[in-house]
């Protein structure tokens, strides 16, 4: 896998609660947003938005199964808070 995409994936996993802009993620690995989107999709098999959605849902499922946190607390921790 491309090292730039690996870098972004690690960052996303460690910060799934944050909001991201495509422009900022692309800039962090010195790519244009268009090139980054294409490379991300080809390397992961998913568009960025879908990857982030799945990442957040997986994290929420894990927290529901392993903690006694309320759903509202979990939604805040994975970036779905209001």
Sine and cosine of phi, psi and omega as CSV:
sin_phi,cos_phi,sin_psi,cos_psi,sin_omega,cos_omega
0.00,0.00,0.59,-0.81,0.02,-1.00
-0.84,0.55,0.74,-0.67,-0.06,-1.00
-0.88,0.47,-0.52,0.85,0.01,-1.00
-0.92,0.39,-0.64,0.77,0.03,-1.00
-0.94,0.34,-0.62,0.78,0.08,-1.00
-0.85,0.53,-0.68,0.73,0.02,-1.00
-0.87,0.50,-0.73,0.68,-0.01,-1.00
-0.91,0.42,-0.66,0.75,0.01,-1.00
-0.88,0.48,-0.68,0.73,0.05,-1.00
-0.88,0.48,-0.69,0.72,0.00,-1.00
-0.89,0.46,-0.71,0.70,0.00,-1.00
-0.88,0.48,-0.68,0.74,-0.02,-1.00
-0.91,0.42,-0.59,0.81,-0.01,-1.00
-0.98,0.18,-0.30,0.95,-0.09,-1.00
-0.74,-0.67,0.70,0.72,-0.10,-1.00
-0.91,0.41,-0.28,0.96,-0.01,-1.00
-0.99,0.17,-0.26,0.96,-0.07,-1.00
-0.99,0.10,0.34,-0.94,0.14,-0.99
-1.00,-0.09,0.66,-0.75,-0.01,-1.00
-0.84,-0.54,0.45,-0.89,0.16,-0.99
-0.91,-0.42,0.67,-0.74,0.00,-1.00
-0.78,0.62,-0.70,0.71,-0.03,-1.00
-0.83,0.55,-0.67,0.74,-0.03,-1.00
-0.94,0.33,-0.66,0.75,0.04,-1.00
-0.90,0.43,-0.69,0.73,0.02,-1.00
-0.88,0.47,-0.70,0.71,0.00,-1.00
-0.89,0.46,-0.57,0.82,-0.03,-1.00
-0.90,0.44,-0.35,0.94,0.04,-1.00
-0.87,-0.49,0.35,0.94,0.09,-1.00
0.85,0.53,0.69,0.72,0.07,-1.00
-0.81,-0.58,0.42,-0.91,0.13,-0.99
-0.95,0.31,0.42,-0.91,0.04,-1.00
-0.83,0.56,-0.64,0.77,0.00,-1.00
-0.91,0.42,-0.74,0.67,0.00,-1.00
-0.90,0.43,-0.66,0.75,0.02,-1.00
-0.87,0.49,-0.73,0.68,0.00,-1.00
-0.85,0.53,-0.72,0.70,0.00,-1.00
-0.89,0.45,-0.73,0.68,-0.02,-1.00
-0.91,0.42,-0.68,0.73,0.01,-1.00
-0.86,0.51,-0.73,0.68,-0.01,-1.00
-0.90,0.44,-0.67,0.74,-0.02,-1.00
-0.94,0.35,-0.53,0.85,-0.02,-1.00
-0.99,0.13,-0.55,0.83,-0.07,-1.00
-0.97,-0.25,-0.32,0.95,-0.07,-1.00
0.99,0.13,0.07,1.00,-0.03,-1.00
-0.70,-0.71,0.55,-0.84,0.18,-0.98
-0.91,0.41,0.40,-0.92,-0.05,-1.00
-0.81,0.58,-0.75,0.66,-0.03,-1.00
-0.85,0.52,-0.68,0.73,0.00,-1.00
-0.92,0.40,-0.65,0.76,0.03,-1.00
-0.87,0.49,-0.72,0.69,-0.01,-1.00
-0.90,0.45,-0.68,0.74,0.02,-1.00
-0.86,0.51,-0.74,0.68,0.00,-1.00
-0.91,0.42,-0.64,0.77,0.03,-1.00
-0.86,0.50,-0.73,0.69,0.00,-1.00
-0.91,0.42,-0.68,0.74,0.01,-1.00
-0.91,0.42,-0.64,0.77,0.04,-1.00
-0.90,0.45,-0.67,0.74,0.03,-1.00
-0.90,0.43,-0.67,0.75,0.03,-1.00
-0.89,0.45,-0.68,0.73,0.04,-1.00
-0.87,0.50,-0.67,0.74,0.01,-1.00
-0.89,0.46,-0.71,0.71,0.00,-1.00
-0.91,0.41,-0.62,0.79,0.05,-1.00
-0.89,0.46,-0.61,0.79,-0.06,-1.00
-0.99,0.17,-0.41,0.91,-0.16,-0.99
-0.87,-0.49,-0.02,1.00,-0.01,-1.00
-0.74,-0.67,0.11,-0.99,0.09,-1.00
-0.95,-0.31,0.39,0.92,0.01,-1.00
-0.94,0.35,0.49,-0.87,0.09,-1.00
-0.96,0.28,0.38,-0.92,0.00,-1.00
-0.85,0.53,-0.66,0.75,0.01,-1.00
-0.88,0.48,-0.66,0.75,0.02,-1.00
-0.91,0.42,-0.66,0.75,0.03,-1.00
-0.91,0.42,-0.69,0.73,0.00,-1.00
-0.88,0.48,-0.60,0.80,0.06,-1.00
-0.92,0.40,-0.63,0.77,-0.04,-1.00
-0.93,0.36,-0.43,0.90,-0.03,-1.00
-0.97,-0.26,0.13,0.99,0.11,-0.99
1.00,-0.07,0.23,0.97,0.04,-1.00
-0.96,-0.27,0.16,0.99,0.01,-1.00
-0.93,0.37,0.30,-0.95,-0.03,-1.00
-0.99,0.11,0.00,0.00,0.00,0.00
